[in-house]
Amino acid sequence: MDVRFPSIASAAAAAAASAGTGTTGAAAPQAGRAGFAGVLQDALQTVSTLQEDSATLQRQFQLGVGQVSLEQTMVAMQSSQIAFQAALTVRNRLVAAYTDIMNMPV
């Protein structure tokens, strides 16, 4: 399982580099948004891939394919479950942060 997010320092350096390229003020927020959106999309794609691999191994094990062991299937299932739980936790924290921001007095 490989659900890793880039460090805050590297994300800040990438944002500073894109801001320093002489882009206009209107294009800079989109570049930052694409970076965050890209990281989030990659993480969700990884979770989806783990779940698909787990389902494939389950089907192969149930059909009696000789190369698939019970241990391999169980590890894949647990990896996909942990990745999904991590993605769900990130989503819940993002929703909570959004709610907190929306409830701030202006």
All heavy atoms as an XYZ file, in Angstrom:
755
protein
N       0.843     -1.170      0.000
C       0.000      0.000      0.000
C       0.885      1.229      0.000
O       1.812      1.324      0.772
C      -0.884     -0.022      1.243
C      -1.780      1.179      1.319
S      -2.848      1.124      2.725
C      -1.821      1.955      3.908
N       0.571      2.159     -0.871
C       1.385      3.353     -0.985
C       0.478      4.566     -1.058
O       0.172      5.058     -2.126
C       2.281      3.263     -2.212
C       3.304      4.374     -2.262
O       3.549      4.997     -1.215
O       3.854      4.622     -3.334
N       0.003      5.006      0.100
C      -0.818      6.206      0.169
C       0.021      7.255      0.861
O       0.048      7.356      2.071
C      -2.129      5.945      0.945
C      -2.980      7.195      0.992
C      -2.890      4.810      0.317
N       0.750      8.011      0.065
C       1.640      9.038      0.612
C       1.273     10.385      0.032
O       0.935     10.494     -1.135
C       3.095      8.729      0.257
C       3.581      7.479      0.896
C       5.023      7.241      0.575
N       5.412      5.940      1.073
C       6.358      5.214      0.551
N       7.039      5.651     -0.468
N       6.645      4.042      1.058
N       1.372     11.387      0.865
C       1.153     12.751      0.434
C       2.490     13.473      0.485
O       3.296     13.215      1.369
C       0.147     13.456      1.346
C      -1.228     12.877      1.268
C      -1.677     11.982      2.219
C      -2.063     13.211      0.228
C      -2.935     11.443      2.142
C      -3.327     12.680      0.141
C      -3.768     11.793      1.096
N       2.744     14.380     -0.465
C       4.005     15.115     -0.417
C       4.059     15.983      0.823
O       3.038     16.389      1.358
C       3.989     15.949     -1.697
C       2.567     16.030     -2.102
C       1.898     14.795     -1.574
N       5.274     16.253      1.272
C       5.431     17.057      2.478
C       4.982     18.488      2.226
O       4.916     18.960      1.102
C       6.888     17.051      2.928
O       7.682     17.739      1.979
N       4.674     19.173      3.303
C       4.209     20.554      3.207
C       5.308     21.437      2.629
O       5.046     22.338      1.856
C       3.757     21.060      4.581
C       2.521     20.278      5.017
C       3.478     22.553      4.566
C       2.062     20.578      6.410
N       6.562     21.143      2.971
C       7.673     21.952      2.469
C       7.785     21.845      0.954
O       7.993     22.848      0.268
C       8.973     21.522      3.131
N       7.638     20.647      0.401
C       7.753     20.503     -1.051
C       6.556     21.133     -1.749
O       6.680     21.681     -2.836
C       7.898     19.035     -1.438
O       6.734     18.314     -1.093
N       5.363     21.065     -1.128
C       4.190     21.706     -1.714
C       4.351     23.225     -1.691
O       3.991     23.908     -2.650
C       2.929     21.289     -0.966
N       4.909     23.751     -0.605
C       5.130     25.196     -0.519
C       6.181     25.639     -1.535
O       6.057     26.695     -2.149
C       5.554     25.571      0.893
N       7.212     24.825     -1.715
C       8.244     25.167     -2.693
C       7.668     25.156     -4.108
O       7.991     26.017     -4.933
C       9.409     24.182     -2.583
N       6.804     24.199     -4.403
C       6.182     24.138     -5.720
C       5.264     25.337     -5.941
O       5.225     25.915     -7.026
C       5.395     22.839     -5.872
N       4.534     25.745     -4.891
C       3.662     26.904     -5.000
C       4.478     28.173     -5.192
O       4.119     29.044     -5.984
C       2.774     27.020     -3.770
N       5.601     28.274     -4.473
C       6.464     29.447     -4.619
C       7.087     29.491     -6.010
O       7.216     30.553     -6.605
C       7.552     29.435     -3.549
N       7.451     28.334     -6.531
C       8.045     28.285     -7.865
C       7.025     28.686     -8.928
O       7.348     29.410     -9.865
C       8.585     26.893     -8.155
N       5.773     28.227     -8.777
C       4.762     28.594     -9.763
C       4.384     30.062     -9.638
O       4.047     30.700    -10.618
C       3.518     27.707     -9.611
O       2.873     27.985     -8.386
N       4.452     30.616     -8.434
C       4.139     32.030     -8.246
C       5.261     32.910     -8.786
O       5.018     34.012     -9.240
C       3.905     32.333     -6.777
N       6.474     32.398     -8.780
C       7.613     33.182     -9.231
C       7.874     33.103    -10.727
O       8.837     33.647    -11.216
N       7.013     32.454    -11.486
C       7.244     32.307    -12.919
C       6.704     33.470    -13.721
O       6.728     33.436    -14.941
C       6.602     31.003    -13.436
O       5.197     31.045    -13.143
C       7.250     29.790    -12.804
N       6.178     34.480    -13.048
C       5.675     35.645    -13.765
C       4.238     35.472    -14.221
O       3.799     36.147    -15.131
N       3.504     34.558    -13.615
C       2.110     34.376    -13.988
C       1.287     35.504    -13.411
O       1.677     36.156    -12.459
C       1.572     33.027    -13.465
O       1.718     33.009    -12.038
C       2.314     31.867    -14.087
N       0.134     35.728    -14.003
C      -0.742     36.777    -13.498
C      -1.423     36.313    -12.234
O      -1.441     35.131    -11.920
C      -1.813     37.114    -14.564
O      -2.613     35.943    -14.769
C      -1.177     37.565    -15.856
N      -2.026     37.238    -11.522
C      -2.706     36.922    -10.281
C      -3.878     35.982    -10.488
O      -4.220     35.192     -9.635
N      -4.527     36.039    -11.651
C      -5.675     35.173    -11.905
C      -5.238     33.736    -12.149
O      -5.952     32.807    -11.843
C      -6.460     35.691    -13.110
N      -4.055     33.530    -12.707
C      -3.610     32.174    -13.013
C      -2.965     31.492    -11.815
O      -2.940     30.277    -11.744
C      -2.623     32.208    -14.175
N      -2.445     32.246    -10.869
C      -1.771     31.644     -9.724
C      -2.697     30.803     -8.849
O      -2.316     29.714     -8.462
C      -1.081     32.733     -8.900
N      -3.930     31.228     -8.537
C      -4.782     30.367     -7.726
C      -5.117     29.054     -8.418
O      -5.222     28.030     -7.783
C      -6.046     31.201     -7.504
C      -5.605     32.602     -7.641
C      -4.527     32.556     -8.685
N      -5.263     29.074     -9.737
C      -5.553     27.833    -10.444
C      -4.379     26.875    -10.377
O      -4.574     25.673    -10.285
C      -5.918     28.112    -11.892
C      -7.292     28.745    -12.043
C      -7.667     28.951    -13.485
O      -6.872     28.712    -14.386
N      -8.881     29.408    -13.713
N      -3.166     27.402    -10.418
C      -1.988     26.537    -10.331
C      -1.924     25.872     -8.967
O      -1.659     24.686     -8.856
C      -0.716     27.346    -10.593
N      -2.213     26.619     -7.889
C      -2.245     26.040     -6.556
C      -3.383     25.049     -6.409
O      -3.259     24.002     -5.801
N      -4.508     25.382     -7.001
C      -5.674     24.504     -6.931
C      -5.409     23.214     -7.681
O      -5.777     22.135     -7.227
C      -6.889     25.224     -7.506
C      -8.149     24.440     -7.409
C      -9.336     25.311     -7.833
N     -10.367     24.421     -8.301
C     -10.871     24.411     -9.509
N     -10.460     25.282    -10.398
N     -11.800     23.566     -9.847
N      -4.761     23.305     -8.833
C      -4.462     22.106     -9.602
C      -3.486     21.220     -8.841
O      -3.581     20.006     -8.905
C      -3.895     22.489    -10.966
N      -2.554     21.815     -8.086
C      -1.603     21.032     -7.303
C      -2.295     20.246     -6.204
O      -2.086     19.044     -6.060
N      -3.159     20.905     -5.451
C      -3.893     20.221     -4.387
C      -4.863     19.205     -4.978
O      -4.963     18.077     -4.512
C      -4.640     21.221     -3.513
C      -5.465     20.569     -2.443
C      -4.848     20.043     -1.321
C      -6.836     20.469     -2.568
C      -5.600     19.416     -0.327
C      -7.588     19.848     -1.587
C      -6.974     19.327     -0.467
N      -5.562     19.624     -6.015
C      -6.518     18.729     -6.665
C      -5.798     17.518     -7.256
O      -6.306     16.394     -7.190
C      -7.295     19.468     -7.745
N      -4.612     17.741     -7.796
C      -3.848     16.640     -8.361
C      -3.403     15.643     -7.305
O      -3.486     14.421     -7.513
N      -2.942     16.162     -6.169
C      -2.515     15.279     -5.072
C      -3.706     14.488     -4.547
O      -3.616     13.277     -4.322
C      -1.863     16.105     -3.934
C      -1.669     15.263     -2.689
C      -0.536     16.673     -4.396
N      -4.830     15.163     -4.376
C      -6.026     14.494     -3.885
C      -6.519     13.446     -4.878
O      -6.884     12.334     -4.491
C      -7.119     15.523     -3.608
C      -8.351     15.043     -2.875
C      -7.981     14.473     -1.504
C      -9.347     16.177     -2.718
N      -6.493     13.790     -6.145
C      -6.923     12.842     -7.177
C      -5.993     11.634     -7.224
O      -6.459     10.500     -7.365
C      -6.973     13.522     -8.536
C      -7.512     12.623     -9.631
C      -7.660     13.364    -10.950
O      -7.293     14.527    -11.078
N      -8.195     12.685    -11.932
N      -4.691     11.850     -7.110
C      -3.740     10.732     -7.100
C      -3.973      9.811     -5.903
O      -3.919      8.587     -6.034
C      -2.301     11.249     -7.070
C      -1.872     11.872     -8.388
O      -2.564     11.657     -9.409
O      -0.850     12.586     -8.387
N      -4.241     10.392     -4.740
C      -4.499      9.587     -3.550
C      -5.775      8.771     -3.710
O      -5.808      7.577     -3.371
C      -4.590     10.478     -2.316
N      -6.820      9.385     -4.244
C      -8.063      8.657     -4.459
C      -7.907      7.581     -5.530
O      -8.492      6.500     -5.431
C      -9.191      9.623     -4.823
C      -9.633     10.568     -3.713
C     -10.676     11.550     -4.219
C     -10.151      9.798     -2.512
N      -7.094      7.864     -6.538
C      -6.832      6.863     -7.576
C      -6.080      5.675     -6.982
O      -6.340      4.520     -7.343
C      -6.025      7.481     -8.728
C      -5.838      6.553     -9.899
C      -7.145      6.184    -10.564
O      -8.043      7.012    -10.691
N      -7.263      4.957    -10.993
N      -5.165      5.928     -6.066
C      -4.435      4.853     -5.403
C      -5.378      3.981     -4.584
O      -5.291      2.753     -4.630
C      -3.339      5.438     -4.494
O      -2.445      6.216     -5.284
C      -2.556      4.344     -3.794
N      -6.302      4.603     -3.865
C      -7.286      3.854     -3.084
C      -8.143      3.005     -4.011
O      -8.390      1.823     -3.747
C      -8.157      4.809     -2.235
C      -9.316      4.068     -1.591
C      -7.322      5.495     -1.182
N      -8.577      3.591     -5.108
C      -9.397      2.857     -6.067
C      -8.648      1.668     -6.657
O      -9.199      0.570     -6.781
C      -9.848      3.796     -7.189
O     -10.583      3.096     -8.158
N      -7.385      1.872     -6.985
C      -6.570      0.791     -7.537
C      -6.395     -0.338     -6.523
O      -6.491     -1.517     -6.881
C      -5.189      1.326     -7.974
O      -5.384      2.369     -8.940
C      -4.330      0.239     -8.569
N      -6.156      0.013     -5.267
C      -6.022     -1.008     -4.224
C      -7.305     -1.808     -4.062
O      -7.276     -3.032     -3.896
C      -5.632     -0.363     -2.893
C      -4.188      0.104     -2.769
C      -4.002      0.915     -1.495
C      -3.245     -1.077     -2.777
N      -8.448     -1.137     -4.131
C      -9.718     -1.834     -4.000
C      -9.969     -2.754     -5.197
O     -10.465     -3.872     -5.030
C     -10.866     -0.842     -3.832
C     -10.863     -0.158     -2.487
C     -11.991      0.840     -2.320
O     -12.517      1.370     -3.286
N     -12.357      1.095     -1.078
N      -9.627     -2.293     -6.394
C      -9.796     -3.131     -7.585
C      -8.887     -4.354     -7.527
O      -9.312     -5.471     -7.858
C      -9.510     -2.316     -8.843
C     -10.555     -1.272     -9.148
C     -10.142     -0.339    -10.264
O      -9.048     -0.532    -10.847
O     -10.900      0.601    -10.557
N      -7.639     -4.154     -7.099
C      -6.709     -5.279     -6.976
C      -7.196     -6.285     -5.937
O      -7.101     -7.503     -6.150
C      -5.311     -4.784     -6.597
C      -4.651     -3.977     -7.701
O      -5.138     -4.022     -8.861
O      -3.659     -3.286     -7.407
N      -7.729     -5.784     -4.846
C      -8.255     -6.654     -3.803
C      -9.430     -7.476     -4.330
O      -9.516     -8.685     -4.083
C      -8.685     -5.815     -2.597
O      -9.345     -6.610     -1.656
N     -10.339     -6.836     -5.045
C     -11.494     -7.543     -5.602
C     -11.056     -8.597     -6.615
O     -11.608     -9.707     -6.654
C     -12.455     -6.543     -6.246
N     -10.052     -8.277     -7.422
C      -9.536     -9.236     -8.398
C      -8.932    -10.446     -7.703
O      -9.196    -11.599     -8.088
C      -8.479     -8.565     -9.300
O      -9.082     -7.455     -9.971
C      -7.930     -9.538    -10.325
N      -8.131    -10.204     -6.673
C      -7.538    -11.317     -5.930
C      -8.604    -12.163     -5.247
O      -8.498    -13.395     -5.200
C      -6.531    -10.796     -4.900
C      -5.193    -10.325     -5.453
C      -4.358     -9.693     -4.355
C      -4.444    -11.477     -6.091
N      -9.642    -11.531     -4.722
C     -10.727    -12.282     -4.091
C     -11.406    -13.206     -5.094
O     -11.659    -14.381     -4.801
C     -11.759    -11.326     -3.494
C     -11.294    -10.585     -2.261
C     -12.335     -9.599     -1.783
O     -13.525     -9.886     -1.804
N     -11.881     -8.425     -1.355
N     -11.702    -12.656     -6.290
C     -12.336    -13.478     -7.322
C     -11.445    -14.634     -7.739
O     -11.902    -15.771     -7.887
C     -12.678    -12.614     -8.545
C     -14.086    -12.079     -8.505
C     -14.461    -11.362     -9.790
N     -14.480     -9.925     -9.485
C     -13.598     -9.038     -9.919
N     -12.643     -9.381    -10.730
N     -13.684     -7.792     -9.565
N     -10.162    -14.357     -7.929
C      -9.237    -15.413     -8.340
C      -9.116    -16.490     -7.274
O      -9.054    -17.677     -7.591
C      -7.861    -14.810     -8.658
C      -7.839    -13.997     -9.925
C      -6.479    -13.360    -10.169
O      -5.610    -13.378     -9.303
N      -6.306    -12.782    -11.350
N      -9.091    -16.075     -6.008
C      -9.001    -17.062     -4.928
C     -10.261    -17.921     -4.868
O     -10.194    -19.133     -4.682
C      -8.767    -16.361     -3.586
C      -8.628    -17.325     -2.433
C      -7.464    -18.047     -2.267
C      -9.680    -17.515     -1.543
C      -7.329    -18.947     -1.219
C      -9.553    -18.398     -0.493
C      -8.377    -19.131     -0.330
N     -11.416    -17.292     -5.048
C     -12.678    -18.026     -5.013
C     -12.802    -18.999     -6.176
O     -13.411    -20.058     -6.049
C     -13.866    -17.065     -5.013
C     -14.012    -16.291     -3.722
C     -15.049    -15.185     -3.807
O     -15.560    -14.882     -4.880
N     -15.344    -14.573     -2.669
N     -12.206    -18.641     -7.314
C     -12.245    -19.531     -8.473
C     -11.194    -20.631     -8.397
O     -11.194    -21.542     -9.224
C     -12.057    -18.721     -9.762
C     -13.193    -17.752    -10.102
C     -12.825    -16.901    -11.301
C     -14.481    -18.524    -10.361
N     -10.291    -20.546     -7.438
C      -9.298    -21.591     -7.249
C      -8.053    -21.461     -8.109
O      -7.392    -22.452     -8.399
N      -7.729    -20.247     -8.510
C      -6.501    -20.023     -9.271
C      -5.325    -20.382     -8.371
O      -5.241    -19.906     -7.229
C      -6.414    -18.562     -9.764
C      -5.092    -18.302    -10.450
C      -7.570    -18.260    -10.694
N      -4.417    -21.216     -8.849
C      -3.340    -21.745     -8.020
C      -2.320    -20.724     -7.556
O      -1.692    -20.893     -6.522
N      -2.129    -19.641     -8.288
C      -1.090    -18.671     -7.945
C      -1.520    -17.702     -6.844
O      -0.701    -16.953     -6.323
C      -0.685    -17.843     -9.173
C      -0.018    -18.619    -10.271
C      -1.010    -19.267    -11.219
O      -2.209    -19.093    -11.097
N      -0.509    -20.053    -12.165
N      -2.791    -17.687     -6.479
C      -3.289    -16.735     -5.487
C      -3.474    -17.464     -4.159
O      -4.218    -18.427     -4.065
C      -4.623    -16.105     -5.953
C      -5.151    -15.149     -4.901
C      -4.437    -15.390     -7.268
N      -2.799    -16.978     -3.133
C      -2.903    -17.603     -1.811
C      -3.889    -16.823     -0.941
O      -4.214    -15.666     -1.209
C      -1.534    -17.637     -1.139
O      -1.115    -16.329     -0.820
N      -4.330    -17.477      0.107
C      -5.227    -16.833      1.063
C      -4.534    -15.653      1.736
O      -5.136    -14.589      1.930
C      -5.701    -17.843      2.116
C      -6.578    -17.291      3.235
C      -7.873    -16.722      2.664
C      -6.864    -18.360      4.263
N      -3.260    -15.826      2.078
C      -2.510    -14.756      2.735
C      -2.400    -13.520      1.855
O      -2.599    -12.389      2.299
C      -1.107    -15.246      3.114
C      -1.089    -16.334      4.161
C      -1.318    -17.731      3.579
O      -1.316    -17.873      2.328
O      -1.516    -18.662      4.365
N      -2.096    -13.743      0.579
C      -1.975    -12.637     -0.365
C      -3.313    -11.901     -0.491
O      -3.361    -10.668     -0.518
C      -1.534    -13.186     -1.725
C      -1.307    -12.158     -2.792
C      -0.940    -12.800     -4.124
O      -1.049    -14.022     -4.290
N      -0.503    -11.995     -5.058
N      -4.396    -12.662     -0.541
C      -5.728    -12.067     -0.662
C      -6.083    -11.260      0.582
O      -6.593    -10.134      0.484
C      -6.780    -13.167     -0.885
O      -6.398    -13.939     -2.026
C      -8.150    -12.585     -1.105
N      -5.809    -11.808      1.748
C      -6.131    -11.115      2.998
C      -5.305     -9.841      3.164
O      -5.827     -8.819      3.621
C      -5.930    -12.037      4.196
C      -6.891    -13.210      4.244
S      -8.621    -12.702      4.302
C      -8.699    -11.943      5.899
N      -4.044     -9.875      2.793
C      -3.195     -8.672      2.888
C      -3.714     -7.593      1.945
O      -3.789     -6.411      2.312
C      -1.715     -9.020      2.594
C      -0.901     -7.762      2.379
C      -1.137     -9.847      3.719
N      -4.119     -7.979      0.736
C      -4.655     -7.004     -0.215
C      -5.964     -6.406      0.307
O      -6.195     -5.198      0.173
C      -4.884     -7.655     -1.571
N      -6.802     -7.234      0.912
C      -8.061     -6.737      1.461
C      -7.819     -5.753      2.598
O      -8.459     -4.692      2.674
C      -8.924     -7.907      1.959
C      -9.513     -8.747      0.848
S     -10.306    -10.264      1.428
C     -11.478     -9.651      2.609
N      -6.888     -6.073      3.491
C      -6.589     -5.183      4.611
C      -5.948     -3.884      4.128
O      -6.247     -2.807      4.655
C      -5.681     -5.885      5.625
C      -6.370     -6.986      6.394
C      -7.524     -6.457      7.227
O      -7.414     -5.438      7.893
N      -8.646     -7.157      7.176
N      -5.080     -3.971      3.138
C      -4.442     -2.763      2.588
C      -5.485     -1.835      1.987
O      -5.450     -0.619      2.209
C      -3.418     -3.144      1.517
O      -2.367     -3.862      2.077
N      -6.416     -2.391      1.227
C      -7.441     -1.545      0.621
C      -8.375     -0.970      1.686
O      -8.813      0.174      1.569
C      -8.241     -2.327     -0.421
O      -9.023     -3.335      0.176
N      -8.655     -1.735      2.736
C      -9.507     -1.230      3.803
C      -8.834     -0.080      4.561
O      -9.462      0.943      4.852
C      -9.867     -2.344      4.778
C     -10.807     -1.904      5.882
C     -11.143     -3.029      6.849
O     -10.501     -4.064      6.840
N     -12.144     -2.804      7.673
N      -7.556     -0.226      4.854
C      -6.822      0.830      5.556
C      -6.723      2.085      4.691
O      -6.901      3.203      5.179
C      -5.431      0.330      5.983
C      -5.579     -0.704      7.097
C      -4.538      1.480      6.424
C      -4.302     -1.443      7.434
N      -6.463      1.912      3.405
C      -6.381      3.061      2.503
C      -7.720      3.780      2.417
O      -7.783      5.015      2.423
C      -5.930      2.611      1.117
N      -8.812      3.016      2.354
C     -10.140      3.626      2.300
C     -10.454      4.376      3.582
O     -10.995      5.478      3.548
C     -11.202      2.560      2.024
C     -12.592      3.128      1.928
C     -12.990      3.834      0.804
C     -13.493      2.975      2.969
C     -14.258      4.373      0.716
C     -14.764      3.509      2.894
C     -15.157      4.207      1.759
N     -10.107      3.798      4.719
C     -10.337      4.473      5.999
C      -9.526      5.759      6.099
O     -10.010      6.767      6.629
C     -10.016      3.544      7.162
C     -11.027      2.437      7.348
C     -10.630      1.461      8.443
O      -9.497      1.473      8.931
N     -11.556      0.600      8.820
N      -8.306      5.744      5.577
C      -7.484      6.962      5.587
C      -8.109      8.033      4.703
O      -8.171      9.208      5.090
C      -6.069      6.639      5.119
N      -8.587      7.640      3.528
C      -9.236      8.599      2.633
C     -10.512      9.151      3.260
O     -10.810     10.351      3.148
C      -9.554      7.940      1.295
N     -11.260      8.305      3.949
C     -12.477      8.743      4.617
C     -12.167      9.723      5.744
O     -12.860     10.731      5.921
C     -13.224      7.531      5.163
C     -14.633      7.765      5.681
C     -15.537      8.257      4.562
C     -15.175      6.477      6.269
N     -11.089      9.479      6.476
C     -10.676     10.391      7.545
C     -10.267     11.744      6.977
O     -10.635     12.796      7.524
C      -9.516      9.774      8.348
O      -9.956      8.539      8.910
C      -9.061     10.702      9.455
N      -9.532     11.732      5.869
C      -9.137     12.995      5.229
C     -10.374     13.746      4.775
O     -10.493     14.958      4.987
C      -8.172     12.734      4.051
C      -7.973     13.980      3.215
C      -6.843     12.215      4.564
N     -11.320     13.044      4.171
C     -12.552     13.689      3.724
C     -13.310     14.306      4.896
O     -13.769     15.454      4.823
C     -13.455     12.683      3.012
C     -14.645     13.354      2.347
C     -15.981     12.824      2.575
N     -16.245     12.146      3.807
C     -17.379     11.537      4.024
N     -18.292     11.495      3.092
N     -17.612     10.946      5.183
N     -13.422     13.569      5.988
C     -14.140     14.090      7.165
C     -13.456     15.320      7.736
O     -14.118     16.274      8.150
C     -14.265     13.005      8.232
C     -15.223     11.909      7.828
O     -16.043     12.076      6.927
N     -15.114     10.758      8.475
N     -12.139     15.324      7.739
C     -11.418     16.504      8.254
C     -11.557     17.700      7.322
O     -11.647     18.847      7.776
C      -9.960     16.165      8.493
C      -9.824     15.202      9.650
C      -8.496     15.231     10.253
N      -8.466     14.279     11.360
C      -7.485     14.202     12.198
N      -6.460     15.005     12.083
N      -7.521     13.319     13.167
N     -11.570     17.448      6.012
C     -11.780     18.543      5.067
C     -13.178     19.133      5.220
O     -13.350     20.353      5.192
C     -11.570     18.061      3.627
C     -10.136     17.832      3.202
C     -10.082     17.178      1.830
C      -9.366     19.146      3.185
N     -14.175     18.283      5.406
C     -15.537     18.771      5.603
C     -15.634     19.559      6.906
O     -16.270     20.618      6.955
C     -16.548     17.598      5.575
C     -17.924     18.034      6.036
C     -16.630     17.012      4.171
N     -14.996     19.072      7.955
C     -15.010     19.789      9.235
C     -14.317     21.148      9.109
O     -14.809     22.154      9.636
C     -14.344     18.950     10.314
N     -13.192     21.193      8.401
C     -12.488     22.465      8.202
C     -13.339     23.431      7.376
O     -13.412     24.626      7.691
C     -11.149     22.219      7.517
N     -13.983     22.920      6.346
C     -14.861     23.755      5.527
C     -16.007     24.315      6.367
O     -16.342     25.496      6.283
C     -15.405     22.946      4.350
C     -16.409     23.698      3.513
C     -15.992     24.646      2.590
C     -17.770     23.468      3.654
C     -16.908     25.340      1.817
C     -18.696     24.161      2.895
C     -18.259     25.089      1.981
O     -19.168     25.779      1.228
N     -16.605     23.468      7.205
C     -17.698     23.911      8.070
C     -17.218     24.979      9.043
O     -17.914     25.981      9.269
C     -18.282     22.713      8.839
O     -18.695     21.720      7.901
C     -19.462     23.117      9.689
N     -16.030     24.788      9.619
C     -15.482     25.785     10.540
C     -15.252     27.122      9.836
O     -15.553     28.184     10.386
C     -14.174     25.289     11.145
C     -14.377     24.159     12.137
O     -15.526     23.951     12.577
O     -13.372     23.482     12.455
N     -14.729     27.073      8.633
C     -14.464     28.299      7.881
C     -15.775     29.009      7.525
O     -15.887     30.221      7.635
C     -13.622     28.001      6.633
C     -12.210     27.613      7.049
C     -13.605     29.196      5.670
C     -11.353     27.091      5.930
N     -16.769     28.226      7.113
C     -18.047     28.826      6.729
C     -18.775     29.426      7.943
O     -19.574     30.355      7.777
C     -18.949     27.790      6.057
C     -18.423     27.338      4.710
S     -18.105     28.696      3.564
C     -19.741     29.299      3.283
N     -18.511     28.932      9.149
C     -19.170     29.452     10.354
C     -18.408     30.601     11.000
O     -18.859     31.132     12.014
C     -19.383     28.326     11.370
C     -20.432     27.352     10.914
O     -21.361     27.705     10.178
N     -20.297     26.106     11.334
N     -17.283     30.995     10.440
C     -16.528     32.118     10.999
C     -17.246     33.428     10.736
O     -17.756     33.651      9.648
C     -15.135     32.194     10.359
C     -14.169     31.172     10.824
S     -12.576     31.467     10.032
C     -11.641     30.169     10.737
N     -17.261     34.279     11.743
C     -17.874     35.591     11.506
C     -16.978     36.448     10.613
O     -15.758     36.391     10.708
C     -17.987     36.187     12.906
C     -16.980     35.476     13.731
C     -16.821     34.110     13.103
N     -17.609     37.221      9.770
C     -16.849     38.061      8.844
C     -16.781     39.473      9.334
O     -17.579     40.034      9.925
C     -17.459     38.023      7.436
C     -16.711     38.938      6.489
C     -17.471     36.622      6.916
